[in-house]
């Protein structure tokens, strides 16, 4: 059984390094964070095993032929929320599902090759989800910023510890 602990400054430093460059080497991270490669290797193995981080390639949707990206907000019958969520999470074209407060109960992101496929999804697939009362769909025309940096950069005392330089050498 994996041990549970909170993230320290070194863990956060590793995450920040990977957010900047998912292909960063152990040696580059070790040098930047002032620890050994083995420490980086062990810490990253723990972060991965605990599912705190995942290292993946993120494609530009429009450049790989997925030209219909849409956000759909929906209102759902309270008694059918779990059924609706389960169905939405099983749909391959649905890339993001969140329960929200405010105007909508659920928000999803849908990624499809073209507007014909989006039309079919909205009319056929989404209509089959139990409990949906109302939907509102907005197409993404152009993505101006897409960030995968979830941790803020450290300030002052939050910085990862670094080894002290040896005296006289």
N, C-alpha and C positions, 0 to 999 in steps of 0.2 A: 504494500500500500504506500502510495507516494505521500511524503510529508507535506503538510500545508504550512505555508509561511507567507508573510507579506513581501512585496517587492521592495528591494533596497535600491540605493542609488546606482549600484553596478548593474542590476537587472534592468533598470530604467535606461541606463546608458547603452546597453546592448540593444534594447528595443529601439531606441532613437537611432542608433547606427543602422539597423536593418530597415527602418522607415526611410532613411535617406538613400540607402543602397542595399536592396535585398540580397545582393551577391557579395556583400562585404566579407572579406576573409577573416578567419579567426585571428590571424596574425595582425591584420590591420586594426581590428577592434581591440585586441589586446594592447597594442601600442598606444592607441588613442585613449584607452581607459586606464592604462598604467597597471595592467595585470598580466598574468601569463596566458598563453594560448589554451592551456589545459583548463584554466579557470573559465575562460570564455566558452570552451567546448562543453564543460559540465553545466554551467549556468544555462546555456542555450538548450541543451538537452532537457533540462528541467522545465524551462519555459515551454518547450514544445510538448513534452509529455503531460504537463498540466493543462494544456490547451489554452495557455495564456497568450501565445502568439502562434501564427501560422505564417510560413514563408511561401508566397505564391506569385506567379506572374500575372499581371493585370494588363489585359489587352485594351487597346483603344477600340471601343465598340464599333464606331463608324468605319474605321479602317479595316476591320475584319468582317464587314458585310452585315452588321446588325444596325440597320438604319432607322428602326422604329423603337425608340426608347420612350417609355411613358411612365408617369406616376399616376396611380389611381387611388383615390380616397374613397372609402365606402362606409356606409352605416349598416350595421348588422343587428339582427334580433338578438337580444341579450341571451336568450336560452340556446342560441345556436352558434355562439362565438367560437367555442372549441371546435365544433365541426367545420366551421368556415375556415379557421386557421389551419386545421389539419389538411383540408383540401387544397388551400392556397400553397402551403409549404410543399406539397407533392407535385405541383406544376413546374415543369422544367423551365418554362419561359418566365416564371416569377423569380426574380433574383433577390428580392428584399421584401420582408414582411415585418410590419411593426404594429403593435397595438398602441393607440395614441389617445390623448385627451383632446378636447376641442371639437372642431367641426366633424371630424371623422373618427370612427372607432378603429379602423384598420387602414394602413397605407401600404401599398405595394409598389415595387418597381418592376416593370415588365420590359424585356428586351427581345425584339423580334427582327426578322430580316427586312420587313417592309410594312407599309400601312395596310395592305390587304391582309397580311397575317395578323396585324393588330386588330383589324376589324373582326376577323374570325374569332380571335381570342375573346374580345369584349362581348360579342353577340352569342357565341356558342359556349366557350369554356367558362367564362366568368359567370354567365347566366346559370350555369349548373351548380354553382356553389350554394349550399344551403344557407338560408337566413339573410342573404343580402337584400337590403331594402332599397338602397340608392347608391349610385356610384358617380364619381366625377373624375374624368381622366384628362390629364394635360400631357401633351407630347413635349419631349425635350428636343429643342431645335438645335442647340449648340451648347456644349459643356465648356464653360469658361474657366472653371477651377474644379479639380477633383483631388482631394487630399486624402492621404492615408496615414497622416501623422496624428495619432490620438493622444500622445503624451506631449505636454508643452516642454519647451526647452528649459533646462534647469537654470536657476538663478542663485548665485552666491553659494550658500551652504548646501544647496540641493545637488550640486555637481558631484559626479562620481568620484570616489577617492582615487588619488594617483599615488604611485610609489614616490618616495622621496629620493632625490638624487643623492648618490654616494658622495661623501666628503672626501676631498683630496684626490679626486681621480677623474 
